[in-house]
C-alpha cells in the first residue's frame, strides 16, 4: 500500500516511467551502435521508413522533438547519407527531407531490433498492448495540458 507522503519516490508515477525509459534506451545503445545510430536518430529513421519524405514541422509534431534538437540530428543523418535536406522551392523557409536509398537499406539491418528489445523487456503481447495504450493516453492528456 502506498504511503501518504506525496513526495515519496514510491508514490511517483514519473519515477518508474523515467527509470524504464532510461534503462530501455540503455539496452538500445549497443544494438544501435552497430548501425552507427543514437536512439533519437533511430526514431527519426523509423519515421522515415514509414513516411520517406517530410519536413521539419511534421517530424517535430510527430516525434515531439523541438527544432533545436531536430536540426542537428537531421544534419548528422544527412552526413551519414541516410537522408537529404533540400530547401523547398515553394517556401525557402521550409526544408524538405527525404530518405535516401542508403537510409532505406538501413531498415533491413534494423529489423531484428524490436525483437531484441522485446526479449529484455519480457512482457506478454497483451501486457505490451495495454502498456502502449496507457502510455499514449498519458501523452495525449499531457499534450492537452500543454495547449
C-alpha positions in Angstrom: 0.0 0.0 0.0 1.3 3.5 -0.9 2.3 5.7 1.9 0.5 9.0 2.5 3.6 11.2 1.8 3.0 12.5 -1.7 6.8 13.1 -2.2 7.9 9.6 -1.6 9.6 8.1 -4.7 7.3 5.0 -4.4 4.3 7.3 -4.9 5.6 8.9 -8.1 4.4 7.6 -11.5 7.0 9.8 -13.2 9.9 8.0 -11.4 9.4 4.4 -12.8 8.5 5.9 -16.2 11.8 7.8 -16.2 13.8 4.7 -15.0 12.2 2.5 -17.6 12.8 4.9 -20.4 16.5 5.4 -19.3 17.1 1.7 -18.9 15.4 0.7 -22.1 17.4 3.3 -24.1 20.5 1.9 -22.4 19.6 -1.5 -23.8 19.2 0.0 -27.3 22.6 1.7 -27.2 24.9 -1.3 -28.0 22.5 -2.6 -30.7 22.2 0.8 -32.3 26.0 1.4 -32.2 26.4 -1.4 -34.7 24.2 0.7 -37.1 26.1 3.9 -36.1 22.8 5.5 -34.7 21.8 7.0 -31.4 18.4 6.2 -30.1 17.0 9.6 -31.2 18.4 9.1 -34.7 16.8 5.6 -34.7 13.3 7.0 -34.0 13.8 9.6 -36.8 14.8 6.8 -39.1 11.8 4.8 -38.1 9.7 7.9 -39.0 11.3 8.0 -42.5 11.0 4.3 -43.0 7.2 5.0 -42.8 7.0 8.4 -44.5 10.0 8.5 -46.8 9.5 12.3 -47.3 8.6 15.1 -44.8 9.5 18.4 -43.4 10.9 19.6 -40.1 7.5 20.8 -38.8 5.8 17.4 -39.4 8.7 15.4 -37.9 8.7 17.7 -34.9 5.0 17.3 -34.4 5.1 13.5 -34.7 8.1 12.8 -32.6 7.6 15.7 -30.1 11.2 17.0 -30.8 11.8 20.7 -30.9 13.7 22.1 -33.9 16.8 22.9 -31.8 17.1 19.1 -31.2 15.9 18.0 -34.6 18.0 20.3 -36.8 21.5 19.0 -35.7 20.1 15.4 -35.7 18.9 15.7 -39.3 22.3 17.2 -40.3 24.1 14.2 -38.8 21.8 11.8 -40.6 22.4 13.7 -43.8 26.2 13.4 -43.3 25.7 9.6 -42.8 23.9 9.5 -46.1 20.6 8.4 -44.8 18.5 11.5 -45.7 18.7 14.5 -47.9 17.7 18.0 -46.8 16.7 20.5 -49.5 15.1 23.9 -49.3 11.6 24.0 -50.6 11.2 25.6 -54.0 7.8 27.0 -52.9 8.9 28.4 -49.5 12.6 28.6 -48.8 12.0 28.7 -45.0 10.9 25.0 -45.2 13.3 22.1 -45.6 12.1 19.1 -47.5 13.7 16.0 -46.1 13.7 12.6 -47.9 15.2 9.2 -47.1 17.9 8.0 -49.4 18.5 4.6 -50.8 21.2 4.0 -48.2 18.7 5.1 -45.5 16.1 2.6 -46.8 18.7 -0.1 -46.9 19.4 0.6 -43.2 15.9 -0.7 -42.4 16.9 -4.2 -43.3 19.8 -4.1 -40.7 17.4 -2.8 -38.1 14.6 -5.4 -38.5 15.7 -7.5 -35.5 15.9 -4.6 -33.1 12.3 -4.7 -31.8 12.7 -8.5 -31.1 16.0 -8.0 -29.3 14.5 -5.3 -27.1 11.3 -7.3 -26.6 13.3 -10.2 -25.1 14.9 -8.0 -22.5 11.6 -6.3 -21.6 9.9 -9.7 -21.3 6.2 -8.9 -21.1 3.4 -10.6 -22.9 1.8 -9.2 -26.1 -1.3 -8.3 -24.1 0.7 -6.5 -21.5 2.6 -4.7 -24.2 -0.6 -3.6 -25.9 -2.1 -2.4 -22.5 1.1 -0.5 -21.6 1.2 1.1 -25.1 -2.4 2.2 -24.7 -1.8 3.6 -21.3 1.3 5.5 -22.3 -0.4 7.1 -25.3 -3.3 8.0 -23.1 -0.9 9.8 -20.8 0.8 11.5 -23.7 -2.5 12.7 -25.1 -3.5 14.1 -21.7 -0.2 15.8 -21.2 -0.4 17.4 -24.6 -3.9 18.7 -23.9 -2.5 20.4 -20.9 0.3 22.0 -22.9 -2.1 23.6 -25.4 
